Amino acid sequence: MNIPDEHLGVTAYGVKTGIITFDDNIVEVLKKTINKNPALIKDGDIVCITEAVVAITQHNVVNLNDVARELTSILKLKNDSTIGLIHPILSRNRFSMILKAIARTVPEGKVIIQLKFPNDEQGNPAIAKEAVKKLNKGYNDMITLDEIENDRLLHPETGMDYIDFYESLIEEAGCEAEIYLANTIEHMINKNPDAIIVSNVHARKEFLEEVKNAGFENAITLQDVYSDTEKEIYSDFGLLGSNVLDPVKEQLKLCPKKPDEVCEEIKKMINAEFSKDVEVIINGDGAYKDPETGIYELADPVSCFGCTSGIKNKNRIGVKTKYLMQKLYNEGKTREEIAKIIEEEKNKFIKKQEKQGFSAQGTTPRKIQNLVSSLADLISGSGDSNTPVIVVRGFA
C-alpha cells in the first residue's frame, strides 16, 4: 500500500523485531530492525518502544527472595511480625509475585490485606455493588469475608477469585492471612500491624500521607522498594510497574532505568545511521478504560516512562475543526479559504502551545507523550501483537 502522506492523518503501525533477550542491546536492536527496511521511518516520526524490552536488555530484574530481604531490611521485620497491605490491585501479573515476596518476610507472622471496594484502583471488582447494598454498607465501612459469604465475586474477564488466590499465596509461605474490604485507612491502623505497605499505584502518596498523619511511621509504598539509584538494579518507581518475568525462577522485571537517556541515544543513532530526525518514547500501559468492564488499563505508574526532549511535556492542542469550519462557512469563506485558515490556526497552537482561544473550544490539551504512549500500547501491548516497536506518523 503506497498512499501519499498528504492523503493521511495520523498513522501508527507495529514493527516486528524478533525475540529480544538479556543478550541484546536495545539501540542495536533498533538499528538492525530499521536496517532491514529503512523505509520504516521518516522525518518527524515518533518511534515508541515498549518498556518491557528496554528493561530486559538492561537486566533490570529482581528475584523474589531478594525482594523479601529488601523489605525485611527497610521495615525491620521479624519472622513473627504482622504486615498490613493497603489497596493492592487484583492482578496475577502485577501483584501476586510481590505478595509472595511479602509473605516470605513473616513466615511465622501474619499478612493483612485491605482491599478497596467495590473495585480496586484499576476497576477490577472485589465485590458486586448489589452485594454492598444488600449488606447496607457505605464508603467508610469495613466488609469482612464472613459478611460477604456467597457473594464472593469472580473477576469478569479471567474468572479468578482473587481473595481466595491471595489467601492461598500467603498461607503457602506459612503465615496467617486476613483479608477484608475497606476504603479508608483507619481500619488498618486499628489492627496495629508492625508495618504497612501502601500498595496501590496512583493514589499511593495520598494514602501514605494519611497513614503517617495518623501516627503510624513504619509505612512505605511499593515505590520505596528497589528505587535506590545508587544500586545496579533499580527503578525510579521501585516495584510499581513491575511484571512477572519468569514465575518458575521467581523473577520480576522492573521498569527501565534512565529512560530519557535511552530515548536520546536511540534518536542519535537513527539520525547518524539513517539521516532521519525522529522523536522516541518508551511507553508503558495505555491510559485506557474499558467501557464495558470499567477496568482501567493503566496499571503502570505512568503511560510514558521516557521520551526525547523534542516532545517532553509538550501539549497537543487541537483545533475544533467542525466548529471552526462551520463558523467560517457561515461567514461566507470559500472552501480554499476555510482549509487555509484551519491549517494556520492549527500551526499557531502547536507553535505557541496556547491552551485558550476560540479555535480550541471543545478540545482538551494533553501531553503528546501520554497520547502517543496510549496509542502505542493499544496497538502493541494491549493487542499482544509481538511488535514491541510502534512507529507513529503525522502526529502533531
FIPALUM-274619 format. One record per residue (C-alpha): residue in one letter; y, z, x. Coordinates in nm, 2 decimals. Layout:
BEGIN
resn / yy / zz / xx
a / Y / Z / X
...
***
This chain:
BEGIN
resn / yy / zz / xx
m / 0.00 / 0.00 / 0.00
n / 0.33 / -0.11 / 0.15
i / 0.62 / -0.01 / -0.06
p / 0.98 / -0.02 / 0.08
d / 1.13 / 0.32 / 0.13
e / 1.43 / 0.23 / -0.09
h / 1.20 / 0.20 / -0.39
l / 1.06 / 0.55 / -0.34
g / 1.18 / 0.91 / -0.38
v / 1.01 / 1.20 / -0.21
t / 0.66 / 1.12 / -0.10
a / 0.40 / 1.35 / 0.06
y / 0.06 / 1.29 / 0.19
g / -0.22 / 1.47 / 0.37
v / -0.33 / 1.38 / 0.72
k / -0.68 / 1.44 / 0.84
t / -0.70 / 1.59 / 1.19
g / -1.07 / 1.66 / 1.22
i / -1.21 / 2.00 / 1.30
i / -0.97 / 2.25 / 1.47
t / -1.12 / 2.53 / 1.67
f / -1.04 / 2.80 / 1.92
d / -1.07 / 2.54 / 2.19
d / -0.78 / 2.33 / 2.06
n / -0.41 / 2.34 / 2.13
i / -0.21 / 2.27 / 1.81
v / 0.05 / 2.05 / 1.99
e / -0.22 / 1.84 / 2.14
v / -0.40 / 1.81 / 1.80
l / -0.08 / 1.66 / 1.65
k / -0.04 / 1.43 / 1.95
k / -0.39 / 1.30 / 1.92
t / -0.37 / 1.26 / 1.54
i / -0.05 / 1.06 / 1.55
n / -0.17 / 0.85 / 1.84
k / -0.44 / 0.71 / 1.62
n / -0.18 / 0.57 / 1.38
p / 0.19 / 0.61 / 1.49
a / 0.30 / 0.47 / 1.15
l / 0.21 / 0.81 / 1.01
i / 0.56 / 0.94 / 1.09
k / 0.91 / 0.80 / 1.06
d / 1.25 / 0.94 / 1.15
g / 1.36 / 1.21 / 0.90
d / 1.01 / 1.31 / 0.80
i / 0.91 / 1.68 / 0.77
v / 0.57 / 1.75 / 0.93
c / 0.40 / 2.05 / 0.78
i / 0.11 / 2.23 / 0.94
t / -0.08 / 2.50 / 0.76
e / -0.05 / 2.84 / 0.92
a / -0.43 / 2.90 / 0.94
v / -0.50 / 2.63 / 1.20
v / -0.20 / 2.74 / 1.41
a / -0.32 / 3.10 / 1.42
i / -0.68 / 2.98 / 1.50
t / -0.56 / 2.78 / 1.80
q / -0.36 / 3.09 / 1.91
h / -0.68 / 3.30 / 1.89
n / -0.48 / 3.54 / 1.67
v / -0.79 / 3.70 / 1.53
v / -0.89 / 4.07 / 1.50
n / -1.23 / 4.24 / 1.44
l / -1.27 / 4.50 / 1.16
n / -1.38 / 4.78 / 1.39
d / -1.06 / 4.72 / 1.60
v / -0.86 / 4.73 / 1.27
a / -1.03 / 5.06 / 1.19
r / -0.94 / 5.21 / 1.53
e / -0.58 / 5.09 / 1.50
l / -0.55 / 5.26 / 1.15
t / -0.71 / 5.58 / 1.28
s / -0.46 / 5.60 / 1.56
i / -0.15 / 5.51 / 1.35
l / -0.23 / 5.75 / 1.07
k / -0.40 / 6.02 / 1.28
l / -0.71 / 6.01 / 1.06
k / -1.02 / 6.23 / 1.09
n / -1.37 / 6.14 / 0.97
d / -1.33 / 6.35 / 0.66
s / -0.97 / 6.25 / 0.57
t / -0.86 / 6.12 / 0.24
i / -0.67 / 5.80 / 0.24
g / -0.48 / 5.65 / -0.06
l / -0.41 / 5.28 / -0.12
i / -0.13 / 5.18 / -0.35
h / -0.15 / 4.85 / -0.53
p / -0.38 / 4.63 / -0.32
i / -0.43 / 4.28 / -0.46
l / -0.76 / 4.19 / -0.62
s / -0.89 / 3.94 / -0.37
r / -1.21 / 3.88 / -0.17
n / -1.04 / 3.66 / 0.08
r / -0.72 / 3.87 / 0.12
f / -0.81 / 4.23 / 0.09
s / -1.19 / 4.30 / 0.08
m / -1.23 / 4.29 / 0.46
i / -0.92 / 4.51 / 0.51
l / -1.07 / 4.76 / 0.26
k / -1.39 / 4.77 / 0.46
a / -1.20 / 4.85 / 0.78
i / -1.00 / 5.12 / 0.60
a / -1.32 / 5.28 / 0.46
r / -1.46 / 5.29 / 0.81
t / -1.18 / 5.52 / 0.92
v / -1.30 / 5.80 / 0.70
p / -1.68 / 5.78 / 0.68
e / -1.72 / 6.14 / 0.57
g / -1.40 / 6.14 / 0.36
k / -1.25 / 5.96 / 0.06
v / -1.07 / 5.64 / -0.03
i / -0.85 / 5.65 / -0.34
i / -0.72 / 5.32 / -0.48
q / -0.44 / 5.29 / -0.72
l / -0.44 / 4.95 / -0.89
k / -0.14 / 4.81 / -1.07
f / -0.18 / 4.73 / -1.44
p / -0.22 / 4.52 / -1.64
n / -0.21 / 4.28 / -1.34
d / -0.17 / 4.31 / -0.97
e / 0.13 / 4.17 / -0.79
q / -0.03 / 3.82 / -0.78
g / -0.11 / 3.82 / -1.15
n / -0.48 / 3.90 / -1.12
p / -0.57 / 4.11 / -1.42
a / -0.71 / 4.46 / -1.38
i / -0.73 / 4.53 / -1.75
a / -0.66 / 4.34 / -2.07
k / -0.32 / 4.40 / -2.23
e / -0.51 / 4.47 / -2.56
a / -0.71 / 4.75 / -2.39
v / -0.39 / 4.91 / -2.26
k / -0.25 / 4.90 / -2.62
k / -0.58 / 5.05 / -2.76
l / -0.55 / 5.33 / -2.51
n / -0.19 / 5.39 / -2.62
k / -0.08 / 5.38 / -2.25
g / 0.27 / 5.30 / -2.12
y / 0.40 / 5.17 / -1.79
n / 0.43 / 5.52 / -1.64
d / 0.09 / 5.64 / -1.74
m / -0.24 / 5.66 / -1.55
i / -0.56 / 5.50 / -1.67
t / -0.89 / 5.63 / -1.55
l / -1.22 / 5.43 / -1.53
d / -1.37 / 5.67 / -1.79
e / -1.09 / 5.57 / -2.03
i / -1.15 / 5.20 / -1.97
e / -1.53 / 5.23 / -2.04
n / -1.65 / 4.90 / -2.17
d / -1.31 / 4.73 / -2.15
r / -1.36 / 4.66 / -1.78
l / -1.21 / 4.31 / -1.72
l / -1.37 / 4.03 / -1.52
h / -1.14 / 3.80 / -1.32
p / -1.06 / 3.50 / -1.54
e / -1.13 / 3.24 / -1.27
t / -1.40 / 3.40 / -1.05
g / -1.58 / 3.63 / -1.29
m / -1.56 / 3.91 / -1.04
d / -1.55 / 4.28 / -1.14
y / -1.31 / 4.38 / -0.87
i / -1.32 / 4.75 / -0.95
d / -1.69 / 4.76 / -0.91
f / -1.67 / 4.54 / -0.59
y / -1.41 / 4.76 / -0.43
e / -1.61 / 5.07 / -0.51
s / -1.92 / 4.93 / -0.35
l / -1.73 / 4.83 / -0.03
i / -1.60 / 5.19 / 0.00
e / -1.94 / 5.35 / -0.07
e / -2.11 / 5.12 / 0.18
a / -1.91 / 5.29 / 0.46
g / -2.04 / 5.63 / 0.35
c / -1.73 / 5.77 / 0.19
e / -1.63 / 5.86 / -0.16
a / -1.44 / 5.62 / -0.38
e / -1.19 / 5.69 / -0.65
i / -1.02 / 5.41 / -0.84
y / -0.77 / 5.44 / -1.12
l / -0.48 / 5.23 / -1.27
a / -0.11 / 5.33 / -1.24
n / 0.22 / 5.16 / -1.17
t / 0.43 / 5.45 / -1.03
i / 0.38 / 5.63 / -0.70
e / 0.37 / 6.00 / -0.83
h / 0.01 / 5.96 / -0.94
m / -0.10 / 5.90 / -0.58
i / 0.14 / 6.17 / -0.44
n / -0.01 / 6.42 / -0.68
k / -0.36 / 6.36 / -0.54
n / -0.23 / 6.48 / -0.20
p / -0.41 / 6.24 / 0.03
d / -0.39 / 6.27 / 0.41
a / -0.24 / 5.93 / 0.44
i / -0.11 / 5.65 / 0.22
i / -0.11 / 5.27 / 0.28
v / 0.12 / 5.08 / 0.05
s / -0.10 / 4.77 / 0.02
n / 0.10 / 4.52 / -0.19
v / 0.27 / 4.22 / -0.04
h / 0.61 / 4.15 / -0.19
a / 0.73 / 4.49 / -0.31
r / 0.59 / 4.69 / -0.01
k / 0.93 / 4.80 / 0.13
e / 1.05 / 4.94 / -0.20
f / 0.72 / 5.13 / -0.27
l / 0.71 / 5.27 / 0.09
e / 1.07 / 5.39 / 0.04
e / 0.97 / 5.56 / -0.28
v / 0.67 / 5.73 / -0.12
k / 0.88 / 5.86 / 0.17
n / 1.16 / 5.97 / -0.06
a / 0.90 / 6.18 / -0.24
g / 0.85 / 6.37 / 0.08
f / 0.53 / 6.20 / 0.19
e / 0.58 / 6.09 / 0.56
n / 0.23 / 5.98 / 0.67
a / 0.26 / 5.64 / 0.50
i / 0.27 / 5.28 / 0.61
t / 0.24 / 4.93 / 0.47
l / -0.01 / 4.67 / 0.58
q / 0.27 / 4.51 / 0.78
d / 0.27 / 4.81 / 1.01
v / -0.08 / 4.73 / 1.15
y / -0.10 / 4.47 / 1.43
s / 0.27 / 4.40 / 1.42
d / 0.34 / 4.52 / 1.78
t / 0.49 / 4.22 / 1.96
e / 0.41 / 4.37 / 2.30
k / 0.04 / 4.32 / 2.23
e / -0.16 / 4.00 / 2.28
i / -0.28 / 3.98 / 1.92
y / -0.02 / 4.05 / 1.66
s / 0.17 / 3.90 / 1.37
d / 0.53 / 3.98 / 1.25
f / 0.37 / 4.06 / 0.92
g / 0.08 / 4.27 / 1.06
l / -0.22 / 4.25 / 0.83
l / -0.02 / 4.09 / 0.55
g / -0.12 / 3.72 / 0.50
s / -0.45 / 3.77 / 0.69
n / -0.76 / 3.59 / 0.58
v / -1.13 / 3.63 / 0.62
l / -1.23 / 3.40 / 0.91
d / -1.59 / 3.50 / 0.97
p / -1.75 / 3.76 / 0.73
v / -2.06 / 3.79 / 0.95
k / -1.87 / 3.86 / 1.27
e / -1.62 / 4.05 / 1.06
q / -1.32 / 3.86 / 1.19
l / -0.97 / 3.85 / 1.02
k / -0.72 / 3.58 / 1.10
l / -0.37 / 3.70 / 1.13
c / -0.06 / 3.49 / 1.07
p / 0.07 / 3.28 / 1.36
k / 0.27 / 3.42 / 1.65
k / 0.62 / 3.28 / 1.73
p / 0.60 / 3.02 / 1.46
d / 0.96 / 2.89 / 1.51
e / 0.89 / 2.82 / 1.88
v / 0.57 / 2.64 / 1.79
c / 0.76 / 2.42 / 1.55
e / 1.02 / 2.33 / 1.81
e / 0.75 / 2.25 / 2.06
i / 0.59 / 2.01 / 1.82
k / 0.92 / 1.85 / 1.73
k / 0.99 / 1.80 / 2.10
m / 0.65 / 1.64 / 2.16
i / 0.69 / 1.40 / 1.87
n / 1.03 / 1.29 / 2.00
a / 0.91 / 1.25 / 2.35
e / 0.58 / 1.07 / 2.27
f / 0.67 / 0.87 / 1.97
s / 1.05 / 0.85 / 1.97
k / 1.08 / 0.99 / 1.62
d / 1.32 / 1.26 / 1.51
v / 1.14 / 1.49 / 1.26
e / 1.15 / 1.84 / 1.13
v / 0.85 / 2.07 / 1.15
i / 0.73 / 2.35 / 0.92
i / 0.44 / 2.60 / 0.95
n / 0.35 / 2.67 / 0.59
g / 0.15 / 2.93 / 0.41
d / 0.08 / 2.97 / 0.04
g / 0.30 / 2.78 / -0.20
a / 0.52 / 2.98 / -0.44
y / 0.33 / 2.85 / -0.74
k / 0.25 / 3.04 / -1.06
d / -0.04 / 2.90 / -1.27
p / 0.10 / 2.86 / -1.63
e / -0.24 / 2.93 / -1.79
t / -0.38 / 3.23 / -1.60
g / -0.04 / 3.37 / -1.48
i / -0.18 / 3.40 / -1.13
y / 0.09 / 3.37 / -0.86
e / -0.03 / 3.17 / -0.57
l / 0.19 / 3.34 / -0.31
a / -0.05 / 3.60 / -0.15
d / 0.12 / 3.54 / 0.18
p / 0.43 / 3.74 / 0.26
v / 0.63 / 3.41 / 0.28
s / 0.57 / 3.05 / 0.20
c / 0.73 / 2.92 / 0.52
f / 0.63 / 3.11 / 0.84
g / 0.84 / 2.90 / 1.07
c / 1.04 / 2.58 / 1.09
t / 1.27 / 2.39 / 1.32
s / 1.64 / 2.47 / 1.33
g / 1.74 / 2.15 / 1.15
i / 1.63 / 2.28 / 0.82
k / 1.61 / 2.66 / 0.87
n / 1.79 / 2.85 / 0.59
k / 1.94 / 2.53 / 0.46
n / 1.96 / 2.47 / 0.08
r / 1.85 / 2.17 / -0.11
i / 2.13 / 2.14 / -0.36
g / 2.05 / 1.88 / -0.63
v / 2.28 / 1.67 / -0.83
k / 2.21 / 1.68 / -1.20
t / 2.16 / 1.30 / -1.23
k / 2.11 / 1.26 / -1.60
y / 2.41 / 1.49 / -1.68
l / 2.64 / 1.31 / -1.43
m / 2.51 / 0.96 / -1.53
q / 2.59 / 1.02 / -1.90
k / 2.94 / 1.16 / -1.82
l / 3.02 / 0.86 / -1.60
y / 2.88 / 0.62 / -1.86
n / 3.09 / 0.78 / -2.13
e / 3.39 / 0.73 / -1.91
g / 3.32 / 0.36 / -1.91
k / 3.19 / 0.33 / -1.55
t / 2.97 / 0.03 / -1.46
r / 2.61 / 0.07 / -1.36
e / 2.70 / 0.00 / -1.00
e / 2.99 / 0.25 / -1.00
i / 2.76 / 0.52 / -1.15
a / 2.50 / 0.46 / -0.88
k / 2.76 / 0.48 / -0.60
i / 2.93 / 0.79 / -0.74
i / 2.59 / 0.98 / -0.78
e / 2.49 / 0.89 / -0.42
e / 2.83 / 1.01 / -0.29
e / 2.80 / 1.33 / -0.48
k / 2.45 / 1.40 / -0.35
n / 2.55 / 1.34 / 0.01
k / 2.85 / 1.57 / -0.03
f / 2.64 / 1.86 / -0.15
i / 2.38 / 1.80 / 0.13
k / 2.65 / 1.79 / 0.40
k / 2.87 / 2.08 / 0.28
q / 2.60 / 2.30 / 0.12
e / 2.82 / 2.35 / -0.18
k / 2.63 / 2.55 / -0.45
q / 2.91 / 2.53 / -0.71
g / 3.06 / 2.23 / -0.87
f / 3.05 / 2.01 / -1.17
s / 2.78 / 1.77 / -1.04
a / 2.54 / 2.05 / -0.96
q / 2.54 / 2.21 / -1.30
g / 2.19 / 2.27 / -1.42
t / 2.03 / 2.27 / -1.08
t / 1.92 / 2.57 / -0.87
p / 1.98 / 2.58 / -0.49
r / 1.67 / 2.66 / -0.30
k / 1.58 / 2.67 / 0.07
i / 1.44 / 2.34 / 0.19
q / 1.17 / 2.53 / 0.40
n / 1.03 / 2.71 / 0.09
l / 1.03 / 2.40 / -0.14
v / 0.86 / 2.18 / 0.12
s / 0.61 / 2.46 / 0.22
s / 0.51 / 2.49 / -0.15
l / 0.47 / 2.11 / -0.18
a / 0.26 / 2.10 / 0.13
d / 0.03 / 2.38 / 0.01
l / -0.02 / 2.22 / -0.32
i / -0.13 / 1.90 / -0.15
s / -0.33 / 2.06 / 0.12
g / -0.43 / 2.43 / 0.09
s / -0.45 / 2.47 / -0.29
g / -0.62 / 2.14 / -0.32
d / -0.86 / 2.23 / -0.04
s / -0.85 / 1.87 / 0.08
n / -0.92 / 1.93 / 0.45
t / -0.58 / 1.79 / 0.55
p / -0.41 / 2.07 / 0.75
v / -0.11 / 1.84 / 0.82
i / 0.12 / 1.71 / 0.55
v / 0.39 / 1.46 / 0.60
v / 0.69 / 1.48 / 0.36
r / 0.92 / 1.19 / 0.34
g / 1.25 / 1.13 / 0.17
f / 1.33 / 1.50 / 0.11
a / 1.70 / 1.57 / 0.13
***
